[in-house]
Amino acid sequence: MAKQAAYTEDNIRSLDWKEHIRMRPGMYIGKLGDGSSPDDGIYILIKEVLDNSIDEYVMGAGKTIEVSVKENTVTVRDFGRGIPLGKVVDVVSKMNTGGKYDSRAFKKSVGLNGVGTKAVNALSSYFKVQSIRDGQTAFAEFSAGDITANEKAHDSSQRKGTKVTFVPDKEIFSKYKYRSEYIVKMIKNYVYLNTGLTIVFNGEKYFSENGLKDLLEENIADEFMLFPIIHLKGEDIEVAITYSKAQYSEEYHSFVNGQHTTQGGTHQNAFREAIVKTIRDFFGKNYEASDIRKSIVSAISIKVMEPVFESQTKTKLGSTEMGGGLPTVRTFIGDFVKTNLDNYLHKNPDVAEKIQKKILQAEKERKDLSGIRKLARERAKKASLHNKKLRDCRVHLNDLKKDNRLESTLFITEGDSASGSITKSRDVNTQAVFSLRGKPLNSYNMNKKIVYENEEFNLLQAALNIEDGLEDLRYNNIVIATDADVDGMHIRLLLITFFLQFFPELIKEGHLFILDTPLFRVRDKKQTFYCYSPEEKQHAINKLKGKPEITRFKGLGEISPDEFVHFIGKDIRLDPIMLDKEMSIDKLLEFYMGKNTPDRQKFIIENLKVELDIVEE
């Protein structure tokens, strides 16, 4: 029998605040990532600092916030009241220290636990905080949470406020890169929720006059709105509602105290219920909830006293109470929507008529689909018992109690050889594989029926669990992993078409990616380099002496599982699929997937680039 290890006082160890954050960063900022996904840690760091500046604005201090991101250096400067000068060090380096415990100063704040800036400090190789107030300034500098400089208060003629500069630590975040598209989206959400606030990002100003109405206009083109946006505001609540002519699914943008709750929560559930109840009561008909909500595009923002979120990154609201003597979240939202939406529909009968027509159309489509849907569900259920297509993982995005749920990933692969390599080298906890058989169908201009009739699309929808919306999406990252050849590119295009046509919110919410795999392997007896471009290949050749062995990977199936583990592990490279707001989904699909072949040929010829040295001589 093995000898049992001694368990004494020496085994008990207390970590100080910064050690704990650096050892368990996921508890504080969710997943680390590399900047390819909007919920990667480097964006959470910006958000944590920005939240403090937003809270200053909410309290009536400072109408402008300046944000700059140059390479890996982030600076956030507000013109609020400034941190009390004697507490500049404590506020960013002592846990559970902050002004928001005093609820008189911050009634409906986002960052309540005094953790945010401490996490940013601990996870940065360089961190500087400067406060200016009462004609004086003081600053402190840190590295990985350790103080390196501390200048006491002295006279200053600068405008009052707080300035924070930080560089995320490469020991924690390896090979990361900021993508301005994600930062701009975050900033736009802040200004939509705080009308009157200006945020300047790298010299460009962002400002909103109409709040959530502006947010919806950003997300849906005028020509695809069923009717102009219904915009309703009250104390502690704001909602915006329209329907899309071009999308099947429900789309919600929900916020609590200015925090984007991407996973929804009690407020979003209450909002969905309230819309259904109000519309049923208005028409006096017991319409199906799914028919009422089909194609809805909407947003809700509420303010709650001391909100309870289901994780430190605050993506899902758990609170059932509004606080401050108000009724429950459900009752508060239900009463507001009932009164205000009902009034609006009475005053705008043309809008009410369009909604009713949309509901009846959804009802007809649902009934037409009911038989095939039932068959498809049975097929999916049977397939899941002995389905070779999906090799599932253990942790899923809708497992709210799992710390690593944001790492849950589904690789969509082509053919058995590629899926075999990924399956053998994946992390079985967080990485699942869905294997396609040949090329998927071109779903452009087809209706939802095709999702149920086509076995692969139906099984993919079932694997993702998105038939009724994103609420219970099973994977945070959906990664298309195809060969970097013409066939692989075509499969990518067909899959992106499928998601754009039926589940565009997956792309809008930043869940869809392309897996970047190496084109070359350059090695000698001592070192191996995997190169993603001819430039990287040349760089590797220059590093190795003599004549190295160079292999050109023509397909994923050629890469052995032992090697594949390098490309889907901590050094995974993902290219996010992003929508350009200037281009509507319908026009995009029509151009690339429609019957306008001469237009596409002309576009290809005019934009053709010849890549030299891409194939190994």
Buried (B, 14 or more C-beta within 10 A) or exposed (E): EEEEEEEEEEEEEEEEBBBBBBEEBBBBBBBBBBBBBBBBBBBBBBBBBBBBBBBBBBBEBBBBBBBBBEEBEBBBBBBBBBBBBEBBBBBBBEBEBBBBEEBEEBBBBBBBEBBBBBBBBBBBBBBBBBBBBEEBBBBBBBBBBEBEEEEEBEEBEBEBBBBBBBBBBEEBBEEBEBBEBBBBBBBBBBBBBBBEBBBBBEEEEBBBEBBBBBBBBBBBBEEBBBBEBBBBBBEBBBBBBBBBBBBBBBBBBBBBBBBBBBBBBBBBBBBBBBBBBBBBEBBEEEBBBBBBBBBBBBBBBBBBBBBBBBBBBBBBBEBBBBBEEBEBBBBBBBBBBBEBBBEBBEEBEEBBEBBBEBBEEBBEBBEEBEEBBEEBBEBBEEBBEEBEBBBBBBBBBBEEEBBBBBBBBBBBBBBEEBBBBBBEBBBEEBBBBBBBEEBBBBBBBBEBBBBBBBBBBBBBBBBBBBBEBBBEBBBBBBBBBBBBEEBBEBBBBBBBBBBBBBBBBBBBBBBBBBBBBBBBBBBBEEEBBBBBBBEBBBEBBEEBEEEBEBBBBEBBBBBEEEBBBBBBEEEBBBEBBBBEEEEBBBEBBBEBBBEEEEEBEEEEEEEEEEEEEEEEE
